[in-house]
Amino acid sequence: MLGVFMALRDPAEQEIGLIMLLLNRADIECDWLIRDGGKLTVEDMSDRELGGLRIRNANESCDIREPVRILSELTFKGQDGVDVVASLYIDQAGNIVALDMWKTDFSALIAIPDIAPDI
């Protein structure tokens, strides 16, 4: 479900929280996101408003890095009660490159919920 990308922007607090949760589930230290979150930029995927993101670190080149493997995955309920699957992808070098989201009914993602242990 990886699609075409839009303009670079700073990640929203909920996006950082979801990325951190996915990194934690993969047993990867993610304190750098809190310290260096301002260095992380994202691009919205034009995936019919499903919420997917291309992830970039300010220290990385502008080369397109293809996702090669799912690092971590999580299913949570969207605001409308529909299951949402969030998948964090890495490239060949092990860098996070994409956060793909898919609602199981293919509708648009309303919002990423505040990350809490019960999702």
C-alpha positions as CSV (number, residue, x, y, z in Angstrom):
1,M,0.0,0.0,0.0
2,L,3.0,2.3,-0.3
3,G,2.0,5.2,-2.6
4,V,3.0,8.5,-4.0
5,F,4.3,11.1,-1.5
6,M,3.6,14.8,-0.7
7,A,5.6,17.6,0.9
8,L,8.0,17.2,3.8
9,R,6.7,18.2,7.2
10,D,7.4,17.7,10.9
11,P,5.6,14.7,12.4
12,A,2.6,15.2,14.6
13,E,2.8,14.2,18.2
14,Q,0.5,11.2,17.6
15,E,2.7,10.1,14.7
16,I,5.8,10.2,16.8
17,G,4.0,8.3,19.6
18,L,2.9,5.6,17.2
19,I,6.4,5.2,15.7
20,M,7.8,5.0,19.3
21,L,5.3,2.3,20.2
22,L,6.2,0.3,17.1
23,L,9.9,0.7,17.8
24,N,9.4,-0.4,21.4
25,R,7.4,-3.5,20.2
26,A,10.5,-4.4,18.1
27,D,12.8,-4.0,21.2
28,I,14.5,-1.0,19.6
29,E,15.6,2.0,21.7
30,C,13.7,5.1,20.7
31,D,14.7,7.8,23.1
32,W,16.3,9.5,20.2
33,L,12.9,10.4,18.9
34,I,12.2,12.4,22.0
35,R,15.7,14.1,21.9
36,D,15.9,14.5,18.1
37,G,12.3,14.5,17.0
38,G,12.8,17.8,15.3
39,K,15.3,16.1,13.0
40,L,12.7,13.7,11.8
41,T,10.6,14.7,8.8
42,V,7.7,12.9,7.1
43,E,5.9,12.9,3.8
44,D,2.2,12.0,3.6
45,M,1.5,9.2,1.2
46,S,-1.3,9.9,-1.3
47,D,-3.0,6.7,-0.2
48,R,-6.6,7.8,-0.1
49,E,-6.1,9.4,3.4
50,L,-5.2,6.1,5.0
51,G,-2.5,7.8,7.1
52,G,0.7,6.4,5.6
53,L,4.0,8.2,5.9
54,R,7.4,8.2,4.3
55,I,9.9,8.8,7.1
56,R,13.2,10.7,6.8
57,N,16.0,11.8,9.2
58,A,17.6,15.2,8.5
59,N,21.0,13.4,8.3
60,E,19.9,11.2,5.4
61,S,20.3,11.9,1.7
62,C,17.3,12.6,-0.5
63,D,17.7,9.3,-2.3
64,I,14.5,7.2,-2.4
65,R,14.9,4.3,0.0
66,E,12.7,1.4,-0.7
67,P,11.1,-0.4,2.2
68,V,12.2,-4.0,2.3
69,R,10.8,-5.4,5.5
70,I,8.2,-4.9,8.2
71,L,10.0,-4.2,11.5
72,S,6.9,-4.0,13.7
73,E,3.1,-4.1,13.3
74,L,0.2,-3.1,15.5
75,T,-3.6,-3.3,15.1
76,F,-5.8,-0.7,16.9
77,K,-9.3,0.6,16.8
78,G,-9.9,3.8,14.9
79,Q,-12.2,6.5,16.2
80,D,-15.0,4.9,14.3
81,G,-14.4,1.4,15.8
82,V,-12.8,0.0,12.6
83,D,-9.5,-1.9,12.9
84,V,-6.4,-0.1,11.7
85,V,-3.2,-1.9,10.9
86,A,0.0,0.1,11.3
87,S,3.2,-1.3,9.9
88,L,6.7,0.2,10.4
89,Y,9.0,-0.5,7.5
90,I,12.8,-0.5,7.3
91,D,15.2,-0.3,4.3
92,Q,18.2,-2.6,3.5
93,A,20.4,-0.6,6.0
94,G,17.9,-1.1,8.8
95,N,16.7,2.6,8.8
96,I,13.0,3.2,9.3
97,V,11.5,4.5,6.1
98,A,7.8,4.2,6.2
99,L,4.8,4.0,8.4
100,D,2.0,2.3,6.5
101,M,-1.6,2.3,7.8
102,W,-4.5,0.4,6.5
103,K,-8.1,0.5,7.7
104,T,-9.7,-2.9,7.2
105,D,-12.7,-1.3,5.5
106,F,-10.5,0.9,3.3
107,S,-12.0,4.1,4.6
108,A,-10.0,7.2,5.4
109,L,-8.2,7.3,8.8
110,I,-9.9,9.9,11.0
111,A,-7.0,10.3,13.4
112,I,-4.2,8.4,15.1
113,P,-5.4,7.9,18.7
114,D,-3.3,9.1,21.7
115,I,-1.0,6.2,22.3
116,A,-1.9,4.4,25.4
117,P,-0.9,0.9,26.6
118,D,-4.4,-0.5,26.0
119,I,-4.4,0.0,22.2
